[in-house]
Amino acid sequence: MSAVTAFVMIKTEGRRASDVAQRVAEIEHVAEVYSVTGVHDIIAILHLPAYEQLAEVVPDQIAMIDGVTETETTLAFRAFTKRELDTAFDIGLS
């Protein structure tokens, strides 16, 4: 099975976002962690060798951190480079 990229949106209680973000960043397979505006407080980007590892990382580790009240996970199925996007939207007007 190929590598999996997942985006985990995290809600935290009170003013715990910074603490939670630091703890999330220490988890294996977490590539990046951002504090964000909107309904979620943090977004973590995960790069996992296999889909099955989501169960080890999200509910067993991220969701168990003190201060985490909710997680929502979205999986990526394709990554696009700027060059691919430029080509895809080029309709030959230049």
C-alpha positions as CSV (number, residue, x, y, z in Angstrom):
1,M,0.0,0.0,0.0
2,S,1.3,3.5,-0.8
3,A,1.9,6.4,1.6
4,V,-1.1,8.2,3.0
5,T,-1.4,12.0,3.7
6,A,-4.0,13.0,6.2
7,F,-5.1,16.4,7.5
8,V,-6.3,16.3,11.1
9,M,-8.4,19.3,12.2
10,I,-8.3,19.6,16.0
11,K,-10.5,21.5,18.5
12,T,-9.1,22.3,21.9
13,E,-10.5,23.4,25.2
14,G,-9.9,26.9,26.4
15,R,-6.5,28.3,25.7
16,R,-4.8,24.9,25.3
17,A,-4.1,25.2,21.6
18,S,-0.4,26.0,22.0
19,D,0.2,23.1,24.5
20,V,-1.7,20.7,22.3
21,A,0.1,21.8,19.1
22,Q,3.5,21.2,20.8
23,R,2.4,17.7,21.9
24,V,0.9,16.8,18.5
25,A,4.2,17.9,16.8
26,E,6.1,15.3,18.8
27,I,4.0,12.4,17.5
28,E,5.7,10.1,14.9
29,H,4.3,10.7,11.3
30,V,3.2,14.2,12.1
31,A,4.9,16.4,9.5
32,E,3.5,19.8,10.3
33,V,1.3,21.5,12.8
34,Y,-0.5,24.9,12.3
35,S,-2.6,27.0,14.6
36,V,-5.5,28.3,12.5
37,T,-8.6,30.5,12.5
38,G,-12.1,29.1,12.1
39,V,-14.0,26.3,13.8
40,H,-10.8,24.3,14.5
41,D,-7.8,25.5,16.5
42,I,-5.1,23.3,15.0
43,I,-4.4,21.4,11.7
44,A,-1.9,18.7,11.7
45,I,-0.5,17.1,8.5
46,L,0.4,13.5,8.7
47,H,2.4,11.4,6.3
48,L,1.9,7.7,7.1
49,P,3.4,4.6,5.4
50,A,0.0,2.8,5.5
51,Y,-3.7,3.7,6.0
52,E,-4.0,1.4,9.0
53,Q,-1.7,3.6,11.0
54,L,-4.3,6.3,11.1
55,A,-6.0,4.3,13.9
56,E,-2.7,4.4,15.9
57,V,-2.1,8.1,15.4
58,V,-5.4,9.9,15.4
59,P,-7.7,8.2,18.0
60,D,-4.9,6.5,20.0
61,Q,-2.5,9.4,20.3
62,I,-3.8,12.8,19.1
63,A,-7.3,12.5,20.5
64,M,-5.9,11.3,23.8
65,I,-3.9,14.5,24.4
66,D,-5.2,16.5,27.4
67,G,-7.1,19.5,26.0
68,V,-8.2,17.9,22.7
69,T,-12.0,18.0,22.5
70,E,-12.6,16.9,18.9
71,T,-10.7,15.7,15.8
72,E,-11.8,15.5,12.2
73,T,-9.6,13.7,9.6
74,T,-9.5,14.3,5.9
75,L,-7.5,12.0,3.6
76,A,-5.7,13.3,0.5
77,F,-5.9,11.2,-2.7
78,R,-3.7,13.3,-4.9
79,A,-1.1,16.0,-4.6
80,F,-0.7,18.7,-7.3
81,T,2.5,20.6,-8.0
82,K,2.3,24.3,-9.2
83,R,3.4,23.1,-12.7
84,E,0.6,20.6,-12.9
85,L,-2.0,23.1,-11.9
86,D,-0.7,25.7,-14.3
87,T,-0.9,23.1,-17.1
88,A,-4.3,22.0,-16.1
89,F,-5.8,25.5,-16.2
90,D,-3.9,26.7,-19.3
91,I,-6.5,27.1,-22.0
92,G,-4.1,28.5,-24.6
93,L,-4.9,32.2,-24.3
94,S,-1.3,33.3,-24.2
